[in-house]
């Protein structure tokens, strides 16, 4: 059953998916929490972003809330890499720190994937025959999602693109009493060349092969639409295209086909390209960033995940 209450239970969630107007309340700020980080390490290709320890995470979030950010997408990067029975304790600690320092008004989404937890850097587990082990993958995703919800996350955001993961996660959350925890699914995510800076920060580069076996082929519009429809049917409350700028042709059709709010992830390569242009004196970074947000909104995006959400006031986007 579709639960409309999941996106109506709080003012910040209602603002995120509002159909009229455009403001900072519809931007989501990614955060990288790294267990073995001794100090904040700026991500050179993502101006204003850094990999953070737990203490630094709390300080950054306080600043972000003061700057008007209301939605955060947490990427926890644990020290220990494993292929089974991942330890969610660091992620739980990061969620707890965010909850404590950001206050109840902020909404904490947690990226729910395996790539930062495994030695392989893949979003799936593999059997002895090197074939993907889908049941084991879904079981571990369920376990992580339950740990995140139990630690206080407001929503989970599966990014792996494996078959059936939204249905599996929805069933697990509902059975554990988290039936009002929304799922923001990376529903049409392509195997793209624009993820490099993120993979460096999140320690998630594949150590063999690539992710084309489970993420979308950039040449396929039909599969991209079908993937989002499937996520909606399986219980996702919010949908997303990734990369955002190179998927603008899909946003409105997905929204029409599903009736769900559809967002866009302005991915690290897209964001970094603006920084490179600015460094060469070929563009005004703030003006270009604001322009890209308006383009995504014009294309129908209900919300935008962007590494510059904390700078919305500076670049000229209204707070509300």
C-alpha positions as CSV (number, residue, x, y, z in Angstrom):
1,X,0.0,0.0,0.0
2,X,1.3,3.4,-0.9
3,X,1.7,5.5,2.3
4,X,1.3,9.2,1.4
5,X,1.9,10.0,5.1
6,X,5.6,9.2,4.6
7,X,6.2,12.5,2.8
8,X,3.7,14.5,4.8
9,X,4.7,13.7,8.4
10,X,7.0,16.7,8.7
11,X,7.2,20.3,7.4
12,X,10.7,19.7,5.9
13,X,9.5,16.7,3.9
14,X,6.4,18.6,2.7
15,X,8.7,21.4,1.6
16,X,11.1,19.0,-0.2
17,X,8.4,17.7,-2.6
18,X,6.4,20.9,-2.9
19,X,5.2,21.4,-6.5
20,X,5.1,25.2,-6.5
21,X,8.1,27.4,-6.1
22,X,11.8,26.6,-5.7
23,X,14.0,27.3,-2.7
24,X,16.8,25.9,-0.6
25,X,14.4,23.7,1.2
26,X,14.4,21.5,-2.0
27,X,18.1,20.9,-1.9
28,X,19.9,18.0,-0.2
29,X,23.5,18.3,1.0
30,X,25.7,15.2,0.8
31,X,28.1,14.5,3.7
32,X,31.1,12.1,3.8
33,X,31.7,10.6,7.3
34,X,35.0,8.6,7.3
35,X,35.8,6.4,10.3
36,X,39.6,6.6,10.0
37,X,39.7,10.4,9.2
38,X,41.9,12.2,11.7
39,X,41.2,15.6,10.2
40,X,39.0,17.1,7.6
41,X,40.4,16.5,4.1
42,X,39.0,18.8,1.5
43,X,37.8,17.1,-1.7
44,X,39.7,19.3,-4.1
45,X,37.4,18.7,-7.0
46,X,34.3,19.5,-4.9
47,X,34.8,23.0,-3.5
48,X,33.4,23.4,0.0
49,X,33.2,19.7,0.7
50,X,35.5,17.4,2.7
51,X,35.7,14.0,4.2
52,X,35.0,14.3,7.9
53,X,35.5,12.5,11.2
54,X,32.6,12.2,13.7
55,X,33.5,15.4,15.6
56,X,34.0,17.3,12.4
57,X,30.8,16.0,11.0
58,X,28.9,17.5,13.9
59,X,30.6,20.9,13.5
60,X,29.9,20.9,9.8
61,X,26.3,20.1,10.2
62,X,25.8,22.8,12.7
63,X,27.2,25.3,10.2
64,X,25.0,23.9,7.5
65,X,21.8,24.2,9.5
66,X,22.8,27.8,10.3
67,X,23.2,28.3,6.5
68,X,19.7,27.0,5.9
69,X,20.3,23.4,5.0
70,X,17.4,21.1,6.1
71,X,18.2,17.8,4.2
72,X,21.3,15.8,4.4
73,X,22.4,12.7,2.6
74,X,25.0,10.8,4.7
75,X,27.6,8.6,3.1
76,X,29.3,6.6,5.9
77,X,32.7,5.2,5.1
78,X,33.7,2.6,7.7
79,X,37.3,1.6,8.4
80,X,36.7,-2.1,8.2
81,X,36.0,-3.6,4.8
82,X,34.3,-6.9,4.6
83,X,32.2,-9.0,2.2
84,X,29.6,-10.3,4.7
85,X,28.0,-9.2,7.9
86,X,29.0,-5.5,7.7
87,X,29.4,-3.7,10.9
88,X,27.0,-0.7,10.9
89,X,28.2,0.8,14.2
90,X,30.2,3.7,12.7
91,X,27.2,4.6,10.5
92,X,25.0,4.5,13.5
93,X,27.3,6.7,15.4
94,X,27.4,9.2,12.5
95,X,23.6,9.2,12.4
96,X,23.5,9.8,16.1
97,X,25.9,12.7,15.9
98,X,23.9,14.3,13.0
99,X,20.7,13.9,15.0
100,X,22.2,15.5,18.1
101,X,23.9,18.4,16.3
102,X,21.3,19.1,13.6
103,X,18.2,19.1,15.7
104,X,14.8,17.7,15.0
105,X,14.1,20.1,12.1
106,X,16.7,18.5,9.9
107,X,16.0,15.4,7.8
108,X,18.7,12.8,7.7
109,X,18.8,10.5,4.7
110,X,21.4,7.7,4.6
111,X,22.8,6.3,1.4
112,X,22.1,2.5,1.6
113,X,24.7,0.6,-0.4
114,X,27.5,-1.8,0.0
115,X,30.2,-0.2,-2.1
116,X,32.0,1.6,0.8
117,X,31.8,-1.5,2.9
118,X,33.4,-4.1,0.6
119,X,37.0,-4.7,-0.5
120,X,35.7,-4.9,-4.1
121,X,34.1,-1.5,-4.1
122,X,31.0,-3.0,-5.8
123,X,27.4,-2.4,-4.9
124,X,26.7,-6.1,-4.8
125,X,28.1,-9.3,-3.3
126,X,29.6,-12.1,-5.4
127,X,29.7,-15.9,-4.9
128,X,32.6,-18.2,-5.4
129,X,31.9,-18.4,-9.1
130,X,32.3,-14.6,-9.4
131,X,28.6,-14.3,-10.2
132,X,26.5,-11.8,-8.3
133,X,24.8,-13.2,-5.2
134,X,21.5,-11.3,-5.3
135,X,19.9,-12.9,-2.2
136,X,22.9,-12.2,-0.1
137,X,23.1,-8.6,-1.4
138,X,19.5,-7.9,-0.5
139,X,19.9,-9.4,2.9
140,X,22.8,-7.2,3.7
141,X,21.0,-4.1,2.4
142,X,18.1,-4.9,4.6
143,X,20.4,-5.3,7.6
144,X,22.0,-1.9,7.0
145,X,18.7,-0.2,6.4
146,X,17.3,-1.5,9.7
147,X,20.4,-0.4,11.5
148,X,20.2,3.1,10.0
149,X,16.5,3.5,10.8
150,X,17.1,2.2,14.4
151,X,19.9,4.7,14.8
152,X,17.6,7.6,14.0
153,X,17.8,8.2,10.3
154,X,14.7,9.8,8.8
155,X,14.8,8.0,5.5
156,X,17.0,5.6,3.6
157,X,18.2,5.9,0.0
158,X,19.2,2.7,-1.8
159,X,21.7,3.5,-4.6
160,X,22.8,0.1,-5.8
161,X,20.3,-0.5,-8.6
162,X,20.1,-4.3,-7.9
163,X,16.9,-6.0,-8.8
164,X,14.2,-6.1,-6.2
165,X,16.0,-4.1,-3.6
166,X,13.2,-1.5,-2.9
167,X,10.6,-4.2,-2.3
168,X,13.0,-6.1,0.0
169,X,13.8,-2.9,1.9
170,X,10.2,-1.9,2.2
171,X,9.2,-5.3,3.6
172,X,12.0,-5.3,6.1
173,X,11.3,-1.8,7.3
174,X,7.6,-2.4,7.6
175,X,8.1,-5.7,9.5
176,X,10.4,-3.9,12.0
177,X,7.9,-1.1,12.7
178,X,9.5,1.5,10.5
179,X,6.5,1.7,8.2
180,X,6.6,5.5,8.1
181,X,10.3,5.6,7.2
182,X,10.4,6.9,3.6
183,X,12.6,5.4,0.8
184,X,14.2,7.8,-1.6
185,X,15.4,5.5,-4.3
186,X,18.1,6.1,-6.8
187,X,15.6,4.7,-9.3
188,X,17.2,5.6,-12.6
189,X,20.9,5.5,-12.1
190,X,23.3,5.1,-15.0
191,X,26.7,3.4,-15.1
192,X,28.3,6.8,-15.7
193,X,31.7,8.4,-16.2
194,X,30.7,11.3,-14.0
195,X,31.2,9.7,-10.6
196,X,35.0,10.0,-10.2
197,X,35.3,12.6,-7.4
198,X,32.6,10.9,-5.3
199,X,34.3,7.5,-5.6
200,X,37.5,9.0,-4.4
201,X,35.9,10.6,-1.4
202,X,33.7,7.6,-0.5
203,X,36.5,5.0,-1.1
204,X,34.1,3.1,-3.5
205,X,35.9,2.6,-6.8
206,X,35.4,-0.9,-8.2
207,X,38.5,-3.0,-7.8
208,X,37.6,-5.1,-10.8
209,X,35.3,-4.7,-13.8
210,X,32.6,-2.1,-13.6
211,X,29.0,-1.7,-12.5
212,X,27.4,-2.1,-15.9
213,X,26.0,-5.5,-14.9
214,X,23.5,-3.9,-12.5
215,X,23.4,-0.1,-13.3
216,X,21.7,1.4,-16.4
217,X,23.2,1.6,-19.8
218,X,23.3,5.3,-20.8
219,X,21.9,4.3,-24.3
220,X,18.7,2.9,-22.9
221,X,15.7,5.2,-22.3
222,X,13.2,2.3,-22.0
223,X,15.1,0.6,-19.2
224,X,15.6,3.9,-17.4
225,X,11.9,4.6,-17.4
226,X,11.1,1.0,-16.4
227,X,13.5,1.0,-13.5
228,X,11.8,4.0,-11.9
229,X,8.3,2.6,-12.5
230,X,9.5,-0.6,-10.8
231,X,10.8,1.3,-7.8
232,X,7.5,3.1,-7.4
233,X,5.6,-0.2,-7.7
234,X,7.8,-1.7,-5.1
235,X,7.1,1.0,-2.5
236,X,9.6,3.9,-3.1
237,X,8.3,7.2,-1.9
238,X,10.7,9.5,-3.8
239,X,12.5,8.7,-7.0
240,X,15.7,10.1,-8.4
241,X,17.7,10.3,-11.7
242,X,21.5,10.1,-11.6
243,X,23.5,11.8,-13.1
244,X,21.1,14.8,-13.1
245,X,22.2,17.0,-15.9
246,X,22.5,14.1,-18.4
247,X,19.1,12.6,-17.4
248,X,16.9,15.7,-17.7
249,X,14.9,14.1,-20.5
250,X,13.7,11.5,-18.1
251,X,12.5,13.5,-15.1
252,X,9.1,14.6,-16.3
253,X,8.2,11.3,-18.0
254,X,9.1,9.4,-14.8
255,X,7.0,11.7,-12.7
256,X,4.1,11.3,-15.2
257,X,4.4,7.6,-15.2
258,X,4.6,7.1,-11.5
259,X,2.9,10.0,-9.8
260,X,5.9,10.2,-7.4
261,X,8.2,13.2,-6.7
262,X,11.3,12.8,-8.8
263,X,14.6,14.4,-7.9
264,X,17.9,14.8,-9.6
265,X,21.4,14.1,-8.3
266,X,23.9,16.7,-9.5
267,X,26.7,14.3,-9.3
268,X,30.4,14.9,-8.4
269,X,31.6,15.0,-12.0
270,X,28.9,17.5,-13.0
271,X,29.7,19.7,-9.9
272,X,33.4,19.5,-10.4
273,X,33.1,20.5,-14.1
274,X,31.8,23.9,-12.9
275,X,34.7,24.3,-10.5
276,X,37.2,23.5,-13.3
277,X,35.6,26.1,-15.6
278,X,35.8,28.7,-12.8
279,X,39.4,27.9,-12.0
280,X,40.3,28.6,-15.6
281,X,38.4,31.8,-15.6
282,X,35.8,30.5,-18.1
283,X,32.7,30.7,-15.9
284,X,31.4,32.3,-12.7
285,X,31.0,29.4,-10.4
286,X,28.1,30.7,-8.3
287,X,26.1,31.9,-11.4
288,X,26.8,28.6,-13.2
289,X,25.7,26.6,-10.2
290,X,22.5,28.5,-9.8
291,X,21.8,28.1,-13.5
292,X,22.2,24.3,-13.4
293,X,19.7,24.1,-10.5
294,X,17.1,26.2,-12.4
295,X,17.6,23.9,-15.4
296,X,17.0,20.8,-13.3
297,X,14.0,22.4,-11.7
298,X,12.7,23.5,-15.1
299,X,13.0,19.9,-16.3
300,X,10.6,18.8,-13.5
301,X,12.9,17.9,-10.6
302,X,11.1,18.1,-7.3
303,X,14.3,18.1,-5.3
304,X,18.1,18.3,-6.1
305,X,21.0,16.6,-4.4
306,X,23.9,18.9,-4.8
307,X,27.3,19.5,-3.2
308,X,26.5,23.2,-3.0
309,X,23.3,23.1,-1.0
310,X,25.1,24.8,1.9
311,X,25.9,27.7,-0.5
312,X,22.4,28.3,-1.7
313,X,22.1,31.7,0.0
314,X,25.4,32.9,-1.3
315,X,24.6,32.0,-4.9
316,X,21.2,33.7,-4.7
317,X,18.6,31.0,-4.0
318,X,15.8,31.9,-1.6
319,X,15.8,30.1,1.7
320,X,12.0,29.3,1.6
